Amino acid sequence: MRRGILAVDEGSTGTRAAVVGEDGQCGPSFYTSIDVSHPRPAEVEQDAMQLLERTVDVARQAVTWAAENDVEITGLSICTQRATAVLWDRETGRPLAPAVVWQDSRYAAELAKLAPEWDRYLWAETGRPVGTRAPFLWAARTLEELGVPAGRALFGSVDTWLVWHLSGRERYAISATNAVAFGGYRLREHCWDTEWLTALGFPADSAPPPLDDDGDYGYTDPDLLGIRVPIAAVMGDQHASLIALGALSPGQATCVHGTGTFVGALAGDEPPEAVGGLDGVLCLVAWRSGGHSRFSLESYTSTTGSALRWLIEDLGLFASAAEISALAAAQPSGEATWFVPTLAGLRTPVQRPDARGMLAGLSLATTREALARAVIDGIAHAVSDTADALRTTMDRPMTHLRVGGGLAASDPLLQSQADFTGLAIERVADSATASLRGAAYLAGTRLGLWPSLAEAVAHQPPGRVFEPAIAETDRLKLRARWQDVLAVSLS
């Protein structure tokens, strides 16, 4: 009988489950969507019970598939959307309020007033500034409004919520990679910063205890999943992708294209000294195992896939992302037409939440091909800015960049990324399940399916590599011109 890890990936808009076998490959992926609501401007919420029920449903489907295909499930891994906050009643197990999703910015103005006093301190201790979201502040306010008795409520991120239920209410904890995204997690000490939580009005002793990502999360409740196996790894989704895409040594990096685009790079065994020097570059725990943290840097471009969706669905300028890519392929990169995809603000190289997009250089001679090329190149330039910021902060060469996600299907986009970064870029063979597989690899390494993460990742087939195709002088000229165009869009 083959062995495998039941892997759950609970994302922002859907949850999936699959069994990752000893060969490192996924069985069929079972998926269902999750509703997201926007009750008021700046507010983004989900129903935590729906999230749990649908996660259990897809996990059961994967368990059934394993039984029918002679696969022994030896453990469970979970990766989740990060910084989404859940508050629930420990007696009933039901949410006390809708979950607040990581995109929620209802407290942004209030937090901005705290930034001058706290940013320098938080950068040094937690790897991130005050920012625009604060789950602990939301929890403190909600508990006060509800008047819930002390000790009755439990609070945490999505992984805290899922593990508590899936372990039969035996384990109350948060993984290191989810804690660091919550804010207030001290990178070097692996604990909460009591001063910051107190400033937000939240009692630090009520926060979920941080655990290693492959720590002791108990065993699954057979009444829920039909099996009793160890919950062997719990991670944030982007951290799991870092593992699955092979960023296991300092300098190795990943790029995941979705609604927005995350660029992450493994930094090493200590947080880089330059953290906080560039807007939008955060220092995180890449993963924590055996009481030891490895650190990563991460930056995010908020409008990439969503920019294409806007052009296609809202403006009706193109029929599909595939059409944009095909039209761009027929037009070389140039300096005539420019698209700046800052439709929801800018994070890097400068923090400008009020930034707006721009389409420039149009004339009566502008063709649909030229417009498509400007869109593809604008996204590639914006993502290259985040890669450059990571390289500067890391103060070491970026040795490889492996790319996945929906937009990674575009050859012109990846070629432009290679040209603008000056890096060879490898498109991974199976990026849709990267987060799911990364957490499974960590769980399987703990349980002995693989001797190391490197051995688990080695099972992946090589992807297509895009090499830089322009001279270094031309690359620098294009990048300098892009910075000029970006500056005009911000003026």
C-alpha positions in Angstrom: 0.0 0.0 0.0 1.3 3.5 -0.9 1.5 6.1 1.8 0.5 9.8 1.5 -0.3 13.0 3.3 -3.9 14.4 3.4 -3.2 18.0 2.4 -5.7 20.9 2.9 -5.2 24.3 1.3 -7.8 26.8 2.7 -7.4 30.0 0.6 -9.1 33.3 0.5 -11.8 32.3 -2.0 -11.9 28.6 -1.9 -10.6 25.5 -0.1 -9.1 22.3 -1.7 -7.8 19.0 -0.5 -5.7 16.3 -2.1 -3.5 13.4 -1.1 0.3 13.9 -1.7 2.0 10.6 -2.3 5.4 9.4 -1.5 6.4 10.2 -5.1 5.8 13.9 -4.2 2.9 14.1 -6.6 -0.8 15.1 -5.9 -3.8 12.9 -6.4 -6.9 14.6 -7.7 -7.7 17.9 -6.2 -11.1 18.4 -4.6 -12.2 22.0 -4.5 -15.1 24.2 -3.4 -15.5 28.0 -3.3 -15.9 30.1 -0.1 -18.1 33.2 0.0 -16.5 36.6 0.6 -18.6 39.6 1.6 -18.0 43.3 1.7 -20.6 44.7 4.1 -19.2 48.2 4.1 -16.3 50.0 2.3 -12.9 48.7 3.6 -14.6 45.7 5.3 -14.0 42.2 4.0 -15.6 39.2 5.8 -16.3 35.5 5.7 -18.5 33.0 7.5 -16.1 30.9 9.6 -18.6 28.1 9.9 -18.9 27.9 6.1 -15.1 27.9 5.9 -14.9 25.0 8.3 -17.7 22.9 6.8 -16.5 23.2 3.3 -12.9 22.4 4.3 -14.1 19.3 6.1 -16.2 18.4 2.9 -13.3 18.5 0.5 -11.0 16.7 3.0 -13.5 13.8 3.3 -13.6 13.6 -0.5 -9.8 13.2 -0.5 -10.0 10.5 2.2 -12.6 8.6 0.2 -10.3 8.8 -2.9 -7.4 7.4 -0.8 -9.4 4.5 0.4 -10.6 3.6 -3.1 -7.1 3.8 -4.5 -5.2 1.9 -1.8 -3.4 4.9 -0.3 -2.7 4.9 3.4 -3.0 8.4 4.8 -0.3 8.8 7.5 -0.8 12.5 8.4 -2.6 15.7 7.8 -1.1 19.0 6.6 -2.9 22.3 6.5 -2.0 25.6 4.8 -4.2 28.6 5.1 -4.8 32.2 4.0 -2.9 34.4 6.4 -4.0 37.1 8.8 -7.7 36.3 8.5 -9.1 36.5 12.1 -11.7 34.3 13.8 -13.3 34.8 17.2 -15.4 32.0 18.6 -17.2 30.6 21.6 -15.2 27.8 23.3 -18.3 26.2 24.7 -20.5 26.1 21.5 -17.6 26.1 19.0 -19.5 28.7 16.9 -18.2 32.0 15.7 -19.0 35.1 17.7 -18.8 37.3 14.6 -17.9 37.1 10.9 -14.3 36.3 10.2 -12.3 39.4 9.2 -10.3 38.7 6.0 -6.7 39.8 5.5 -7.7 42.4 2.9 -9.9 44.2 5.5 -8.7 47.8 6.2 -11.4 49.2 8.5 -8.9 50.4 11.0 -6.3 51.8 8.6 -6.8 55.4 9.5 -6.6 54.7 13.2 -3.5 52.6 12.8 -1.9 55.3 10.7 -1.9 57.5 13.9 0.1 54.8 15.7 2.7 54.4 13.0 5.0 57.3 13.9 5.4 55.9 17.5 5.5 52.2 16.7 6.9 51.6 13.2 10.6 51.7 14.0 10.1 49.3 17.0 7.9 46.9 15.1 10.2 46.7 12.1 13.1 45.7 14.3 11.2 43.2 16.4 8.4 41.8 14.2 9.7 42.4 10.6 6.7 44.6 9.6 5.3 48.0 10.4 1.9 48.9 12.0 0.3 48.5 8.5 -3.3 48.8 7.7 -4.8 45.8 9.5 -4.7 44.7 13.1 -6.6 41.4 14.0 -5.9 41.9 17.7 -7.5 45.4 17.6 -10.5 44.0 15.9 -10.8 41.2 18.5 -10.5 43.6 21.4 -13.2 45.9 20.0 -15.5 43.0 19.2 -15.2 41.3 22.6 -15.9 44.7 24.2 -19.0 45.2 22.1 -20.4 41.7 22.7 -19.7 41.7 26.4 -18.4 38.1 26.3 -17.3 36.8 29.7 -13.6 36.4 30.3 -12.3 33.0 29.3 -15.4 32.2 27.1 -13.9 33.4 23.8 -11.1 31.9 21.7 -9.3 33.9 19.0 -6.9 33.1 16.3 -6.2 32.9 12.6 -7.8 30.4 10.2 -5.3 27.7 11.1 -6.1 28.2 14.8 -9.8 27.8 14.0 -9.4 24.7 11.8 -6.9 22.9 14.1 -9.1 23.4 17.1 -12.0 21.7 15.4 -10.1 19.1 13.4 -8.3 18.0 16.6 -11.5 17.5 18.4 -11.1 20.8 20.3 -7.8 19.5 21.8 -5.3 21.9 20.3 -5.4 25.7 20.6 -2.4 27.2 18.8 -1.2 29.2 15.8 1.7 28.2 13.5 4.7 30.5 13.4 4.1 31.4 9.7 0.6 32.5 10.4 1.6 34.3 13.6 4.1 36.4 11.8 1.4 37.5 9.3 -0.9 38.5 12.2 1.5 41.1 13.4 3.0 41.4 16.9 5.0 38.2 16.6 8.6 38.6 17.7 10.8 37.0 15.0 13.8 36.0 17.1 12.0 35.0 20.3 9.0 33.1 18.8 6.5 34.8 21.0 3.9 37.6 21.0 5.0 41.2 21.7 3.0 42.0 24.9 3.6 45.7 24.6 2.1 45.9 21.1 -0.9 43.7 22.0 -1.5 45.8 25.1 -1.4 49.0 23.1 -4.1 47.5 20.9 -6.2 46.6 23.9 -5.8 42.9 23.6 -4.8 40.8 26.6 -1.6 39.0 25.5 -2.4 35.9 27.7 -5.5 35.3 25.5 -3.5 35.1 22.3 -3.1 31.5 20.8 0.4 30.1 21.6 2.7 30.0 18.6 4.0 26.6 17.6 6.6 25.4 15.1 5.0 24.8 11.7 5.6 21.1 12.2 4.8 21.1 15.9 2.4 19.1 17.9 -1.1 19.9 16.7 -2.6 16.7 18.0 -4.6 14.1 16.0 -7.6 14.4 13.7 -11.0 13.7 15.1 -12.3 10.6 13.3 -15.9 11.9 13.8 -15.0 14.7 11.4 -12.7 13.2 8.9 -13.2 9.4 9.3 -9.5 8.9 10.2 -7.2 9.5 13.2 -3.8 10.7 12.1 -1.4 13.3 13.4 -1.8 16.9 12.2 1.8 17.0 11.2 2.3 20.5 9.7 0.4 23.8 9.7 1.5 26.8 7.6 0.6 30.0 5.9 0.0 29.5 2.2 2.7 31.6 0.7 5.3 30.0 3.0 4.2 26.6 1.9 4.6 27.7 -1.8 8.2 28.8 -0.9 9.0 25.2 0.0 7.1 23.6 -2.9 8.8 25.9 -5.4 12.2 24.9 -4.1 13.4 28.0 -2.3 15.3 26.0 0.3 18.7 27.9 0.3 19.3 31.7 0.9 19.0 33.6 -2.3 16.5 31.3 -3.9 13.2 33.0 -4.7 9.7 32.3 -5.8 7.0 34.4 -7.6 3.3 33.4 -7.4 1.0 35.2 -9.8 -2.7 35.4 -8.7 -5.1 38.2 -8.1 -1.9 40.0 -7.1 1.7 38.7 -7.2 3.8 37.6 -4.2 7.6 37.5 -4.6 9.4 35.7 -1.8 13.0 34.8 -1.1 14.7 32.8 1.5 17.0 35.1 3.5 18.7 32.7 5.9 18.9 31.9 9.6 18.7 35.5 10.8 16.5 38.4 9.8 18.4 40.7 7.4 19.7 43.9 9.0 18.2 46.1 6.2 14.6 45.2 7.0 12.5 48.3 7.1 14.6 50.2 4.6 12.3 49.7 1.6 8.6 50.1 1.5 6.6 46.9 1.1 9.4 44.4 1.9 8.5 42.4 5.0 10.6 39.9 6.9 8.8 36.7 7.8 9.4 33.3 9.2 9.8 31.2 6.1 9.1 28.1 8.2 9.9 27.0 11.7 10.9 23.4 12.5 12.6 21.7 15.4 12.7 24.9 17.3 14.6 26.7 14.5 13.3 29.5 12.3 14.4 30.2 8.7 13.6 33.7 7.6 12.3 35.0 4.3 11.5 38.3 2.7 8.3 39.0 0.9 6.8 41.7 -1.2 3.5 42.0 -3.0 2.1 43.6 -6.1 -1.6 44.1 -5.5 -2.9 44.4 -9.0 -1.6 41.9 -11.6 -4.2 39.2 -12.3 -6.9 41.6 -11.1 -5.7 44.2 -13.7 -6.3 41.7 -16.5 -9.7 40.9 -15.1 -10.6 44.6 -15.1 -9.5 45.0 -18.7 -11.5 42.0 -19.7 -14.6 42.0 -17.6 -15.1 45.6 -16.7 -13.8 47.4 -19.7 -14.4 44.7 -22.3 -11.2 45.5 -24.2 -10.1 41.9 -24.5 -11.8 38.6 -24.5 -9.4 36.7 -22.2 -6.0 36.7 -20.5 -4.9 34.3 -23.2 -5.9 36.8 -25.9 -3.8 39.6 -24.2 -0.9 37.2 -24.0 -1.2 36.2 -27.7 -1.5 39.8 -28.9 1.5 40.9 -26.7 3.6 38.1 -28.3 3.2 39.8 -31.7 4.6 43.1 -30.4 8.1 43.6 -29.1 8.8 45.6 -25.9 9.3 49.3 -26.4 9.1 52.8 -24.9 6.1 54.2 -26.8 3.1 52.9 -24.7 3.1 52.3 -21.0 0.6 50.7 -18.5 1.1 51.3 -14.8 -1.0 48.6 -13.0 -1.4 50.5 -9.7 -5.2 50.2 -9.7 -5.4 49.6 -6.0 -2.4 51.5 -4.7 1.4 50.9 -4.7 3.5 49.1 -2.0 7.0 49.0 -3.6 9.3 50.8 -4.2 7.2 53.4 -2.3 4.2 53.0 -0.1 1.4 54.9 -1.8 -2.1 53.4 -1.1 -3.6 56.4 -2.9 -1.8 55.6 -6.2 -3.8 55.0 -9.3 -3.1 53.3 -12.6 -2.1 55.0 -15.8 -2.1 54.3 -19.5 0.3 56.6 -21.3 1.8 57.2 -24.7 -1.3 56.5 -26.8 -1.7 57.8 -30.3 -3.8 57.1 -33.4 -1.1 54.6 -34.4 -1.5 52.6 -31.2 -2.7 49.0 -32.0 -4.4 46.4 -29.8 -1.1 44.5 -29.9 0.8 47.5 -28.6 -1.8 48.0 -25.8 -1.6 44.3 -24.9 2.2 44.5 -24.8 2.1 47.6 -22.6 -0.2 45.7 -20.2 2.1 42.6 -20.0 5.2 44.7 -19.7 3.7 47.0 -17.0 2.9 44.0 -14.9 6.4 42.6 -15.5 8.0 45.9 -14.5 5.9 46.2 -11.3 6.8 42.7 -10.3 10.4 43.3 -11.1 10.3 46.3 -8.7 9.4 43.9 -5.9 12.2 41.4 -6.9 14.7 44.3 -6.9 13.6 45.4 -3.5 14.0 41.9 -2.1 17.5 41.7 -3.6 18.5 45.0 -2.0 17.1 44.1 1.4 18.6 40.6 1.4 22.0 42.0 0.4 22.9 38.9 -1.6 22.4 37.7 -5.1 19.0 36.2 -6.1 20.2 32.9 -7.5 17.0 31.6 -9.1 13.3 32.6 -9.5 10.7 29.9 -9.8 7.3 31.1 -11.0 3.8 29.7 -10.7 0.2 30.8 -10.5 -2.4 31.6 -13.2 -0.6 34.4 -15.0 2.5 32.2 -15.2 0.9 30.6 -18.2 1.8 33.7 -20.3 5.1 33.2 -22.1 5.4 37.0 -23.0 5.0 37.9 -19.3 7.7 35.5 -18.1 10.0 36.5 -20.9 9.6 40.2 -19.9 10.2 39.3 -16.2 13.4 37.5 -17.2 14.4 40.5 -19.4 13.6 43.2 -16.7 15.1 41.3 -13.7 18.1 39.9 -15.6 17.3 36.5 -14.0 16.6 33.1 -15.5 13.0 32.3 -14.6 11.6 28.8 -14.3 7.9 28.1 -14.7 7.1 25.2 -12.5 5.2 22.2 -13.9 2.3 22.2 -11.3 1.8 25.6 -9.7 -1.9 25.3 -8.8 -1.2 22.9 -6.0 2.1 24.5 -4.8 0.9 25.6 -1.4 -0.9 22.3 -0.8 2.2 20.3 -1.7 4.6 22.5 0.3 2.8 21.9 3.6 2.5 18.2 2.8 6.3 18.1 2.2 6.9 19.5 5.6 4.5 17.1 7.2 5.9 14.1 5.3 9.5 15.0 6.3 8.4 15.1 9.9 6.7 11.7 9.6 9.5 10.0 7.6 8.0 9.9 4.1 11.0 11.8 2.9 14.4 12.2 4.6 14.5 16.0 4.0 12.6 18.8 2.3 15.2 18.8 -0.5 14.4 15.1 -1.2 10.7 15.8 -1.3 11.1 18.8 -3.7 13.4 16.8 -5.9 10.5 14.7 -7.1 9.1 17.6 -9.1 9.7 17.6 -12.8 11.7 20.5 -14.2 9.8 23.4 -15.7 10.4 25.6 -18.7 13.2 28.2 -18.2 13.1 31.7 -19.7 16.5 33.3 -20.0 17.1 37.1 -20.4 17.0 37.9 -24.1 18.1 41.6 -24.1 21.5 43.2 -23.4 22.2 44.5 -19.9 22.5 48.1 -21.3 19.0 47.7 -22.8 17.6 46.3 -19.6 18.9 49.2 -17.5 17.5 51.7 -20.1 14.1 50.1 -20.0 14.0 49.9 -16.2 15.1 53.6 -15.9 12.4 54.7 -18.3 9.8 52.6 -16.3 10.8 54.5 -13.1 10.3 57.8 -14.9 6.8 56.7 -16.0 6.0 55.4 -12.5 7.1 58.7 -11.0 4.7 60.6 -13.4 1.8 58.4 -12.3 2.5 59.3 -8.7 2.8 63.0 -9.2 
